[in-house]
Amino acid sequence: MVPEEPTGYEDEPREQFQELPAELLHLLYHYERVSQDLTHELSYYRSQLQQRCTRLLELGCGTGLLSTNLQGNGLEVTGIDLDRRALSFSKGTEGCRLVQMDMRHLGLRPGFDAVLIGQNTLNLLTEPTEMKRCLREIRRILVPPGLLLAHLYCSDSERLAHPDGRLLQFQLFDHPKGGKIIKESIRSYDPKKRRLYLEERFKIRRCCTELPNPNYRHCLELAALSRKEWLELFSSAGFFIESWSTGFAGVSISPNSALHLVARSEPSSC
C-alpha cells in the first residue's frame, strides 16, 4: 500500500461544532434565502399561478419569504408553518396572512384555489402514511380542480452517483451585521430506508475579531424517494399529474435531485 502524501495539516485541531440553538435555526436559514436570487423561483410560481388562482396556501412557509413576495396582483396568500419562531421573522405584507399550523392537520375550511409546498418541505415527512395524510388535507381544502405546486427532493442522483458515500456541498453568504456565514451540507443516502441524512454546518465568521466565531451543526432526516415513487405517491393520493420539471429555468442545480410537480385535485377542463 502506497503511503499518502503529507498535506501539512495533520497536526491541525479538528473543528468543534455545537448543536444549533432553536432560536438561531430559522434566522440562519432566512439569511441564506435572502442572500439568494429568487427571481427565477418567483417567476416560475407566478407563471403557474397566473390567471389560475386568487387564493393560495403555502405549506411550510418558514419566514414567509415566498408568501410575502407572491402576495398581490390579485393573489391572496396564506402561509403556515409549524414553528412560530420562523413566522416571527417576517414583517408581513398587507393582505398576507402567516399562521402557525401543522400541514398534516389543516384547521382551514375549503376555499383555496392552489397550494404550494416549496423547498423540499414534504420531504420532512419521512413516513408515506404521513405524506398521504398531508395530501388528503390539501385535497380537502382545495376548490376543484385545485392546483398543487410541489418542490421535492429526489433520490435519483444520490442512488446512481453516491450509493455508499457522502456528498459535500459548500455555500458562502453574507452576515447582515458584517462578515460571512459558511454553510457546509453533508448528505448521505440510505437506499433501503429511502432516507436522506443531512448534516448542515454553519460557521459564522464576523468582521470584528472581538466577536466569537461559533460553529454550529444541525441534522435532518428526509424522505428520499425517486421521481417515479413521488409521482406514484401523488397519484395514489388522488392527484392528477399535469406536468413536472427538474428545476427553475436559469438556476444551476443537479438535474436529477429536484422535482417540480404541477398537479390537480381533479382533472382540469381547460
ABEGO torsion letter per residue (X at the ends): XBBBBBAGAAABBBBBBBBBBAAAAAAAAAAAAAABBAAAAAAAAAAAABGABABBBBBGAEAGAAAAAABEGGBBBBBBBABAAAAAABAEBBGBBBBBBBAABBBBBBGBABBBBBGGAAAABABAAAAAAAAAAAAAABBOBBBBBBBBBBAAAAAAABAABBBBBBBBBBBAAEEBBBBBBBBBBBAAAGBBBBBBBBBBBBABAABBBBBBBBBBBBBBBBAAAAAAAAAAAGBBBABBBAEBBGBBBBAAABBBBBBBABBBAX
